[in-house]
Amino acid sequence: MKEMKLEVISKFCHLEMIAFMDIPKSWPKVKRLEAEYGAILPTSKPDVDNILKASMDGLEGAVYHTDAQVTSVNAKKVFCHPDKGPVLYLAVSWTE
């Protein structure tokens, strides 16, 4: 993994988060396919707000000074493709 040195920003910003969750292996094949194609969304723990809080805390001091600078958020939790595995996507944007 490559380490990136980022300059901590002091202006307001927008955070986008997509949490790709594992499809339970115990589910029947039909239900697993529905989850893979987005017909079923994950409703189990962890809750999307808890993932978001932990992510925002992790970015504090690395991307922005305090999470109070985040003025808007777009967050969702979806099932991942079985071959890809779970991952957390975070994007921070701001304007001049």
C-alpha positions in Angstrom: 0.0 0.0 0.0 1.3 3.4 -0.9 1.4 6.1 1.7 0.1 9.5 0.6 1.0 12.7 2.3 -2.0 15.0 2.3 -2.2 18.6 3.4 -4.8 19.0 6.1 -7.5 21.4 5.0 -9.2 24.0 7.1 -12.3 24.8 4.9 -15.7 23.1 4.9 -16.1 19.9 2.8 -18.4 17.2 1.6 -18.0 13.6 2.4 -19.2 10.7 0.3 -19.1 7.1 1.7 -20.1 3.8 0.2 -19.7 0.7 2.4 -19.6 -2.5 0.3 -20.7 -5.3 2.7 -20.2 -9.1 2.3 -23.2 -11.2 1.2 -23.9 -13.9 3.9 -22.7 -17.3 2.6 -25.6 -18.9 4.4 -28.1 -17.3 2.1 -29.7 -19.4 -0.7 -28.3 -18.8 -4.2 -31.3 -16.9 -5.4 -31.2 -14.5 -2.5 -27.4 -14.1 -2.9 -27.9 -13.1 -6.6 -30.6 -10.6 -5.6 -28.2 -9.0 -3.2 -25.4 -9.0 -5.7 -27.6 -7.1 -8.2 -28.9 -4.6 -5.7 -32.5 -6.0 -5.3 -31.7 -6.5 -1.6 -29.8 -4.0 0.6 -27.9 -4.8 3.8 -29.9 -4.1 6.9 -27.6 -5.9 9.4 -25.0 -4.3 11.7 -22.9 -2.3 11.5 -25.3 0.6 11.0 -24.4 3.1 8.3 -24.2 5.9 10.9 -21.6 4.0 12.9 -19.5 3.3 9.8 -19.7 7.0 8.9 -18.7 8.2 12.4 -15.7 5.9 12.5 -14.7 7.0 9.0 -15.0 10.7 9.9 -13.0 10.2 13.0 -10.3 8.4 11.0 -10.0 11.3 8.5 -9.7 13.9 11.3 -6.2 15.2 11.5 -5.3 13.6 8.2 -7.6 15.2 5.7 -9.4 17.9 7.8 -8.7 19.4 11.2 -12.1 18.5 12.8 -15.2 16.6 11.6 -17.1 19.8 12.2 -15.8 21.0 8.8 -17.9 18.3 7.1 -21.1 20.2 6.2 -22.7 17.6 3.9 -22.7 13.8 3.6 -23.9 11.2 1.2 -23.6 7.7 2.7 -24.9 4.3 1.8 -24.4 0.6 2.5 -24.6 -1.9 -0.3 -23.6 -5.5 -0.9 -20.4 -6.1 -2.7 -19.7 -8.5 -5.6 -18.6 -11.9 -4.2 -15.3 -11.8 -6.1 -14.4 -8.3 -4.9 -14.9 -8.6 -1.2 -15.9 -5.8 1.3 -14.4 -2.4 0.9 -15.1 1.2 2.2 -15.0 4.0 -0.4 -14.5 7.5 0.9 -14.3 10.7 -1.1 -13.8 14.2 0.3 -14.4 17.2 -1.8 -14.3 21.0 -1.2 -14.5 24.2 -3.3 -12.4 27.2 -3.3 
